[in-house]
């Protein structure tokens, strides 16, 4: 049961914010108040719905003592009581702490792991899978850094994904993705195992990370296309090294000015992600075992092509629809990961 005192605190805070905005706060204050008001509104709506249901149940129970209303009450009560578990669950979910980064765009980074050329080809398959998923959800998918192998595989891809709740949906994809299949270069028909790493980082805003120019080393260099071909005759590519952290970011667009913008955005995003992980680590000693932790050292998923199955090892979910998954049909597994994450948080909230 959810403590009524907590629900009352939330509704009173919501009413205070409503009154403060109506009275007319100053520019900076009104923006902060509006943000908190917007965040609390869906929670308060769930609280009101829950209280209405409790009132309806109480009124129906009172009607049982009235001979004229008893039959109607006996008919309504089972229906009302049946609604209570779902209503309470919805209210509990609304009370879970929100990840402020959930609504943000994301940077997607994909690199081959063990497996040589086959790993690079699989990394390319993952890029196309996520691009199709983004397109299906109406998001904008923009590749901002791409290094390809001579066989058409991927050495590294960094993509920017914009849209509604991008990080909330994509954050569970961070980790090691393993593939089991017969490579096109394998004449003996043997199944090979290789891997690629995926990192999904919430895009940083200027207010999140302040970078001291003295901490940066910026180099310009010639950019090259796949296989070292199509060498640009101007030194347009930019490499930025953040000296304190050792993070190195490159961008190879045609415009050097644009490359500086892209590289700085990627750098801030990586620094922001590092800070988020540091804070999360302090909050939970068991962080590495949690879904969505961003721990990219463990295998999270296997794509088995001979058997046509995809298995997510974090929640022991196996889907025999690998073709659809590789075409970007990821909602079923992401929904399951989201539900599992919510269940963990609800369990922690109840402790």
Helices and strands as residue ranges (DSSP letters): H 4-23, H 27-63, H 70-95, G 100-103, E 106-112, H 116-136, E 140-148, E 154-162, H 166-170, G 171-173, E 175-181, E 192-202, G 213-215, E 216-221, G 226-228, E 237-242, E 247-251, H 256-283, G 287-289, E 299-304, E 309-312, E 317-319, H 322-326, H 331-350
